[in-house]
């Protein structure tokens, strides 16, 4: 079955990743292989592409789309946070380029049936990796009101987090909340009627928060950012596309730290710690989609790309 997915910032990804150079490249979030397909077409000679994803369905779909690459493409069920282990298993010392697209693919949003989107009537699952135990259903129906509010605020920056958490706890006393549409309507009821005229659905932030909590997304980003400097070869590049401020702040802070890692007091006449920059930024201020791309693919609106080169 064909699930069309329009990858975001494709031209910019190819420009910054430079897959036309000979080497080993990684797509840490292959999804439905939108970016990997274009990277694969651009690879030079016998260059290799390693694709990771936690979603079994995405893995199967990507294998079909990338079949034209033969054994030059390796598709592995794993988190990008475990890239070091994957490379060790493959006896690869370092890679020449890594891409992370931290957004949800259209495949996952529209066809997974796991309640990622509040637009349908699907089970409250939200697991990228269906082999894990924690699901959105478990969080919504068993976590305390305090913990629910903390998740909604911490991961969704939801201003009405306490009111929504309270509404969830009261509602589940009458019976478990099982579907995405149930939860979306419950969240909507917390907002005043005037909010219905807003462009953004009231449940957007809460669904984002639950998805992040279920899949430990911010923890995985933090772990990846700690590991990646030692996994990229000199001259290699890292390209990351994020979609909300929590992710982008983490990426920006890490890249700034890699570029200026010296921790000496500013009043010292010269550096005493001996540290040198690990990376140089390739995208000052981040790169965002143009109006044409946003018109053609509205889901690209919040995307921001940051890139850095190992030096």
Buried (B, 14 or more C-beta within 10 A) or exposed (E): EEBEBBBBBBEBBBBBBBBEBEBBBBBBBBBBBBBBBBBBEBBEEEBBBBBBBBBEBBBEBBBEBBEEBEEBBBBBBBBBBBBBEBBEEEEBEBBBBBBBBBBBBBBBBBBBEBBBBBEBEBBBBBBBBEEEEBBBBEBBBEBEBEEBBBBBBBBBBBEBBBBBBBBBBEBBEEEEBBBBBBBBBBBBEBBEEEEEEEEEBBBBBBBBBBBBBBBBBBEBBBBBBEBBBEBBBEEBBBBBBBBBEBBBEBBBEBBEBBBEBEEEEEEEEEEEEEEEBBBEBBBEEBBBBEEEBBEEBEBBBBBBBBBBBBE
